[in-house]
Amino acid sequence: MYLFVYNDNYDEWDLLSGTIEKGENPLTAIKRELSEKINIEISNIKQIRPRKTTDEVQGRIFEFQGYYFSGTTDIYDPSKIIFSEGQTSEFFSLDEILKKRNISESVEELISKNYVE
């Protein structure tokens, strides 16, 4: 099972995301972001792969370097996950998330290219 978040700003299911702050590497950043955003303990965190993407913000194109991570938790009850940003979450199998009509490009890419099992 995988944790996906519903991003109501974009009306889509996506992965948790955040920003690498000065002095952090991708691993310390994901640990901080998880702590700040969902406040649950994730163990066995490992990087799956990096990802370059672009986004348009106020008419300007920006390139971002992203990273996919996986990890495990003992909490599989979404009601125990408290979001600091007002989003909701659910655990889905890969088959279940692919049946959703509104999944993000990053989720589609991650699954379609078999980066996760």
Secondary structure, 3 states (H helix, E strand, C coil): CEEEEEECCCCEEECCCCCCCCCCCHHHHHHHHHHHHCCCCCEEEEEEEEEEEEEEECCEEEEEEEEEEEEECCCCCHHHCCCCCCCEEEEECHHHHHCCCCECHHHHHHHHCCCCC
